[in-house]
């Protein structure tokens, strides 16, 4: 199971819980469906659009951030050494 994917799904479900939403509600709001959400929780891979819909259903959005170790190499000028 993909650790990053698990973290994203867990974060979305934690956010839903804070809002008083059940997994059934999240599945409906995201239009993933209960079976789809269940599969997503066990998946090794997921479509970006599925993760985006899941996040948006609970007020989250996906963003890209620099990998700190890569950013450090760039800052030092050591990226291609």
Residue, then its C-alpha position, 0 to 999 in steps of 0.5 A: x500500500x502506498x504510504x503517501x496515498x494512505x496519508x492523503x485519504x486518512x487526512x481527508x477522512x480525519x477532516x470529514x470527522x472534524x466536520x461531523x461527516x460520516x464516510x458515507x457522506x464523504x463518498x456522496x459529496x465526492x461522488x466517489x461512492x461508498x464502494x469507491x471510497x472503500x477501494x481507495x482506502x486499500x489502493x496502491x494507486x489512485x487517479x488525481x481527479x479522485x483524490x481531488x474530489x475527495x479533498x474538495x468534499x471536505x474542504x481540502x485541496x491538493x498542492x505541490x510543494x518542493x521536496x525539502x531535500x531536493x530544495x536543499x541541493x538546489x540551494x547549495x548548487x549541488x543538484x548535479x554533483 
